[in-house]
Amino acid sequence: MAGLAFAVLYGVITNLRPDAFSNSSGSPTSFPDLVYFSFVTLMTIGFGDVTPTGPFARAFVITEGLFGIMFTTIVMASLVAAYLQQRERETRG
């Protein structure tokens, strides 16, 4: 959901500033390109084939990257905590 929400946000930014994103093909950035870019950014892969060029686009891309890192950290911490609780219950029981 976060990836799609950021893609919609990038679409709004692109409608306001058509030059806010550039891609390696040189053609205008389409919404499917923005969805792809959003998920690549959210997973912090960063292939570089779509690039934010405007200041607002860059700010939101940084926000999405940080969100992706925090989300992964929270999910992993929750899984480890659940595993440790289960293990503790098994050793008591």
N, CA, C and O of each residue as an XYZ file, in Angstrom:
372
protein
N       0.823     -1.190      0.000
C       0.000      0.000      0.000
C       0.868      1.255      0.000
O       0.559      2.234     -0.681
N       1.943      1.219      0.761
C       2.817      2.396      0.826
C       3.436      2.687     -0.538
O       3.553      3.844     -0.941
N       3.830      1.635     -1.241
C       4.421      1.824     -2.565
C       3.456      2.477     -3.530
O       3.846      3.353     -4.303
N       2.209      2.064     -3.493
C       1.206      2.670     -4.370
C       0.879      4.094     -3.935
O       0.673      4.968     -4.776
N       0.832      4.332     -2.621
C       0.559      5.682     -2.131
C       1.655      6.654     -2.572
O       1.361      7.769     -3.005
N       2.908      6.236     -2.464
C       4.000      7.091     -2.917
C       3.964      7.266     -4.437
O       4.292      8.342     -4.939
N       3.574      6.235     -5.168
C       3.470      6.351     -6.624
C       2.418      7.388     -7.007
O       2.625      8.179     -7.927
N       1.291      7.382     -6.299
C       0.253      8.386     -6.558
C       0.795      9.778     -6.237
O       0.568     10.724     -6.991
N       1.507      9.902     -5.126
C       2.127     11.177     -4.771
C       3.105     11.633     -5.854
O       3.131     12.808     -6.222
N       3.905     10.702     -6.359
C       4.831     11.038     -7.448
C       4.071     11.442     -8.705
O       4.529     12.303     -9.455
N       2.906     10.825     -8.942
C       2.070     11.209    -10.077
C       1.564     12.637     -9.935
O       1.530     13.393    -10.906
N       1.173     12.999     -8.719
C       0.725     14.375     -8.462
C       1.877     15.343     -8.706
O       1.698     16.380     -9.346
N       3.052     15.005     -8.198
C       4.225     15.863     -8.400
C       4.529     15.992     -9.896
O       4.856     17.079    -10.373
N       4.420     14.893    -10.627
C       4.688     14.915    -12.071
C       3.667     15.771    -12.812
O       4.012     16.449    -13.780
N       2.406     15.743    -12.362
C       1.391     16.593    -13.001
C       1.681     18.071    -12.760
O       1.440     18.910    -13.627
N       2.204     18.383    -11.563
C       2.529     19.769    -11.258
C       3.824     20.218    -11.926
O       3.933     21.347    -12.406
N       4.801     19.319    -11.949
C       6.111     19.603    -12.555
C       6.496     18.429    -13.450
O       7.076     17.462    -12.956
N       6.197     18.478    -14.735
C       6.480     17.348    -15.633
C       7.951     16.937    -15.680
O       8.263     15.805    -16.050
N       8.847     17.833    -15.313
C      10.273     17.495    -15.336
C      10.791     17.028    -13.971
O      12.003     16.983    -13.759
N       9.890     16.679    -13.045
C      10.296     16.278    -11.695
C      11.017     14.926    -11.678
O      11.805     14.657    -10.771
N      10.756     14.085    -12.664
C      11.402     12.781    -12.770
C      11.924     12.609    -14.193
O      11.302     13.073    -15.149
N      13.042     11.954    -14.325
C      13.537     11.603    -15.654
C      13.828     10.112    -15.671
O      14.105      9.511    -14.633
N      13.765      9.522    -16.856
C      14.093      8.103    -16.956
C      15.169      7.905    -18.010
O      15.457      8.806    -18.797
N      15.749      6.737    -18.016
C      16.890      6.460    -18.884
C      16.523      6.443    -20.367
O      17.395      6.611    -21.218
N      15.246      6.242    -20.684
C      14.846      6.197    -22.091
C      14.645      7.596    -22.677
O      14.586      7.756    -23.896
N      14.542      8.598    -21.821
C      14.346      9.954    -22.303
C      12.901     10.311    -22.591
O      12.598     11.466    -22.891
N      12.000      9.333    -22.504
C      10.583      9.606    -22.736
C       9.958     10.146    -21.445
O      10.540     10.000    -20.370
N       8.784     10.765    -21.541
C       8.125     11.244    -20.320
C       7.847     10.090    -19.358
O       7.553      8.972    -19.779
N       7.943     10.377    -18.078
C       7.741      9.351    -17.056
C       6.252      9.060    -16.920
O       5.467      9.962    -16.627
N       5.860      7.811    -17.130
C       4.457      7.408    -17.041
C       4.141      6.919    -15.630
O       5.042      6.713    -14.817
N       2.853      6.737    -15.351
C       2.465      6.245    -14.025
C       3.027      4.848    -13.740
O       3.497      4.617    -12.625
N       3.003      3.902    -14.691
C       3.647      2.610    -14.401
C       5.140      2.750    -14.065
O       5.665      2.005    -13.238
N       5.816      3.705    -14.709
C       7.212      3.972    -14.355
C       7.322      4.441    -12.906
O       8.244      4.057    -12.187
N       6.367      5.277    -12.487
C       6.396      5.802    -11.116
C       6.075      4.715    -10.096
O       6.634      4.715     -9.000
N       5.182      3.788    -10.441
C       4.896      2.658     -9.537
C       6.150      1.800     -9.392
O       6.530      1.431     -8.281
N       6.782      1.487    -10.502
C       8.036      0.728    -10.485
C       9.088      1.449     -9.647
O       9.730      0.846     -8.787
N       9.257      2.739     -9.905
C      10.251      3.530     -9.175
C       9.947      3.547     -7.682
O      10.853      3.446     -6.855
N       8.669      3.674     -7.344
C       8.277      3.714     -5.939
C       8.657      2.426     -5.212
O       9.206      2.473     -4.112
N       8.370      1.290     -5.816
C       8.696      0.024     -5.154
C      10.197     -0.224     -5.106
O      10.693     -0.802     -4.139
N      10.923      0.200     -6.124
C      12.385      0.075     -6.112
C      12.965      0.944     -4.995
O      13.907      0.542     -4.312
N      12.397      2.126     -4.817
C      12.855      3.021     -3.752
C      12.459      2.483     -2.389
O      13.266      2.503     -1.460
N      11.233      2.003     -2.255
C      10.743      1.486     -0.975
C      11.595      0.315     -0.494
O      11.835      0.166      0.705
N      12.045     -0.504     -1.422
C      12.904     -1.637     -1.058
C      14.371     -1.239     -0.991
O      15.236     -2.086     -0.764
N      14.654      0.039     -1.187
C      16.002      0.622     -1.164
C      16.961     -0.079     -2.123
O      18.134     -0.280     -1.806
N      16.450     -0.448     -3.296
C      17.297     -1.066     -4.314
C      18.016      0.022     -5.110
O      19.241     -0.004     -5.223
N      17.273      0.966     -5.655
C      17.852      2.099     -6.350
C      18.613      1.764     -7.617
O      19.829      1.948     -7.670
N      17.925      1.276     -8.640
C      18.577      0.938     -9.901
C      19.094      2.176    -10.637
O      20.109      2.096    -11.328
N      18.419      3.311    -10.501
C      18.862      4.538    -11.141
C      18.314      4.784    -12.526
O      18.717      5.749    -13.176
N      17.395      3.936    -13.009
C      16.842      4.163    -14.342
C      15.753      5.223    -14.336
O      15.462      5.802    -15.383
N      15.143      5.495    -13.190
C      14.240      6.627    -13.010
C      14.860      7.473    -11.911
O      15.254      6.956    -10.865
N      14.946      8.783    -12.154
C      15.657      9.656    -11.233
C      14.810     10.877    -10.896
O      14.252     11.509    -11.793
N      14.707     11.218     -9.600
C      14.021     12.463     -9.255
C      14.936     13.640     -9.583
O      16.115     13.633     -9.229
N      14.399     14.636    -10.252
C      15.218     15.779    -10.622
C      14.774     17.063     -9.938
O      15.561     18.005     -9.837
N      13.549     17.124     -9.471
C      13.041     18.319     -8.798
C      13.210     18.226     -7.291
O      13.316     17.123     -6.754
N      13.237     19.357     -6.597
C      13.455     19.350     -5.145
C      12.338     18.651     -4.374
O      12.621     17.929     -3.418
N      11.073     18.846     -4.766
C       9.975     18.167     -4.068
C      10.042     16.666     -4.301
O       9.837     15.879     -3.377
N      10.323     16.278     -5.515
C      10.440     14.854     -5.833
C      11.565     14.228     -5.009
O      11.391     13.151     -4.439
N      12.704     14.890     -4.946
C      13.830     14.359     -4.171
C      13.486     14.236     -2.691
O      13.851     13.251     -2.048
N      12.791     15.224     -2.151
C      12.425     15.188     -0.733
C      11.516     13.994     -0.434
O      11.711     13.298      0.562
N      10.529     13.757     -1.293
C       9.617     12.645     -1.054
C      10.283     11.293     -1.308
O       9.933     10.304     -0.664
N      11.223     11.241     -2.223
C      11.960      9.997     -2.464
C      12.807      9.650     -1.239
O      12.878      8.486     -0.845
N      13.441     10.640     -0.645
C      14.208     10.406      0.586
C      13.279      9.907      1.681
O      13.616      8.971      2.407
N      12.110     10.527      1.804
C      11.129     10.102      2.807
C      10.706      8.658      2.584
O      10.595      7.887      3.537
N      10.469      8.289      1.331
C      10.067      6.912      1.045
C      11.192      5.925      1.365
O      10.933      4.847      1.901
N      12.422      6.278      1.045
C      13.549      5.410      1.369
C      13.686      5.197      2.868
O      13.908      4.075      3.323
N      13.554      6.277      3.637
C      13.618      6.154      5.098
C      12.458      5.325      5.631
O      12.630      4.517      6.544
N      11.264      5.530      5.050
C      10.105      4.727      5.448
C      10.362      3.248      5.186
O      10.035      2.401      6.017
N      10.944      2.938      4.038
C      11.234      1.545      3.701
C      12.204      0.908      4.691
O      12.025     -0.246      5.080
N      13.218      1.646      5.096
C      14.181      1.127      6.077
C      13.518      0.931      7.426
O      13.700     -0.106      8.065
N      12.744      1.928      7.868
C      12.078      1.818      9.174
C      11.056      0.687      9.175
O      10.959     -0.057     10.151
N      10.295      0.548      8.097
C       9.290     -0.501      8.022
C       9.941     -1.880      8.120
O       9.465     -2.744      8.857
N      11.019     -2.082      7.384
C      11.729     -3.359      7.425
C      12.261     -3.630      8.827
O      12.168     -4.756      9.316
N      12.811     -2.620      9.473
C      13.336     -2.770     10.826
C      12.235     -3.145     11.803
O      12.422     -4.031     12.637
N      11.095     -2.483     11.710
C       9.986     -2.771     12.622
C       9.445     -4.175     12.402
O       9.166     -4.886     13.367
N       9.294     -4.583     11.155
C       8.797     -5.930     10.863
C       9.769     -6.988     11.402
O       9.345     -7.964     12.021
N      11.050     -6.796     11.169
C      12.041     -7.768     11.650
C      12.063     -7.814     13.169
O      12.138     -8.900     13.744
N      11.999     -6.663     13.838
C      11.993     -6.629     15.299
C      10.752     -7.330     15.845
O      10.829     -8.039     16.848
N       9.605     -7.133     15.186
C       8.371     -7.802     15.625
C       8.481     -9.315     15.471
O       8.049    -10.063     16.347
N       9.054     -9.762     14.369
C       9.218    -11.202     14.160
C      10.174    -11.813     15.180
O       9.915    -12.900     15.697
N      11.259    -11.133     15.468
C      12.210    -11.637     16.470
C      11.554    -11.665     17.846
O      11.724    -12.634     18.586
N      10.807    -10.621     18.202
C      10.127    -10.588     19.505
C       9.106    -11.716     19.612
O       9.014    -12.360     20.657
N       8.345    -11.966     18.562
C       7.362    -13.054     18.585
C       8.048    -14.399     18.714
O       7.576    -15.272     19.442
N       9.164    -14.573     18.011
C       9.923    -15.823     18.111
C      10.446    -16.020     19.530
O      10.355    -17.121     20.074
N      10.988    -14.977     20.128
C      11.532    -15.094     21.484
C      10.439    -15.365     22.508
O      10.656    -16.127     23.450
N       9.274    -14.757     22.341
C       8.154    -15.037     23.240
C       7.700    -16.482     23.109
O       7.445    -17.145     24.114
N       7.598    -16.965     21.904
C       7.204    -18.355     21.684
C       8.215    -19.309     22.295
O       7.844    -20.300     22.923
N       9.461    -19.016     22.115
C      10.529    -19.856     22.662
C      10.493    -19.847     24.190
O      10.704    -20.881     24.823
N      10.228    -18.689     24.778
C      10.137    -18.580     26.241
C       8.956    -19.393     26.777
O       9.069    -20.059     27.806
N       7.819    -19.333     26.069
C       6.651    -20.117     26.487
C       6.927    -21.617     26.411
O       6.484    -22.382     27.268
N       7.657    -22.026     25.387
C       7.964    -23.450     25.228
C       8.911    -23.939     26.314
O       8.792    -25.082     26.755
N       9.840    -23.110     26.752
C      10.776    -23.539     27.792
C      10.128    -23.559     29.156
O      10.556    -24.327     30.017
N       9.091    -22.729     29.395
C       8.372    -22.730     30.677
C       7.370    -23.873     30.745
O       7.136    -24.449     31.807
N       6.786    -24.189     29.602
C       5.662    -25.109     29.563
C       6.044    -26.514     29.620
O       5.180    -27.390     29.595
